[in-house]
């Protein structure tokens, strides 16, 4: 464990790891003209397209965990860069459907390759992408992400200390 992490809480470690990952991805995809948030959007869009879906901005927000307003802002920027097409949904005029342009598909494939290399590096201490510890780690992260969280609730212990 690094010296800066001794005695750290799990929440602090999750924050540090997410920050480390965001910075690494930002640096790695910058030469492709992307930020980490843009990469999250185009990589998710790429995966959804491969599954036969043309998601709305709302569906992409749900997939990525980003706010719908932020997805809209990112999508407009990616559209200006020639990477994403935004079209009105003929069945719901309030909804905007997203798809990658040919250029967007090319940039996304290259970015996915770069980020996959970063993921290999990050997970090397756990045995790499195919390691049993990585599978356990993935299950643990999924369980944490799936757990409902109410930031306004307190535990009995916290209430007693107030």
Residue pairs with C-beta under 8 A, 6 or more apart in sequence:
4 16
5 12
5 13
5 16
8 16
14 144
21 122
22 36
24 118
24 122
25 36
25 39
25 115
25 118
26 35
26 36
28 114
28 115
28 117
28 118
29 35
29 36
29 38
29 39
29 111
29 114
29 115
32 107
32 110
32 111
32 114
33 81
33 107
34 42
34 107
34 111
37 66
37 70
37 74
38 74
38 77
38 78
39 111
39 115
40 64
40 66
41 60
41 64
41 66
41 71
41 74
41 75
41 78
42 78
42 83
42 84
42 100
42 104
42 107
42 108
42 111
43 108
43 111
43 112
43 115
44 60
44 63
44 64
45 55
45 60
45 84
45 98
45 99
45 100
45 108
46 100
46 105
46 108
46 109
46 112
48 54
48 55
48 59
48 60
48 63
49 99
49 100
53 59
54 97
54 98
54 99
55 63
55 97
55 98
56 89
56 92
56 95
56 96
56 97
56 98
57 68
57 71
57 72
57 75
57 86
57 95
57 96
57 98
58 68
58 71
58 95
60 66
60 71
60 75
60 98
61 67
61 68
61 70
61 71
64 71
66 74
72 96
75 84
75 86
75 96
75 98
76 86
78 84
78 104
79 85
79 86
82 101
82 103
82 104
83 100
83 101
83 103
83 104
83 107
83 108
84 98
84 99
84 100
84 101
84 104
85 98
85 99
85 100
85 101
86 96
86 97
86 98
87 96
87 97
87 99
88 95
88 96
88 97
89 95
89 96
89 97
100 108
119 129
120 128
120 129
123 129
123 131
123 134
123 137
126 133
126 134
126 137
127 133
127 134
128 134
154 162
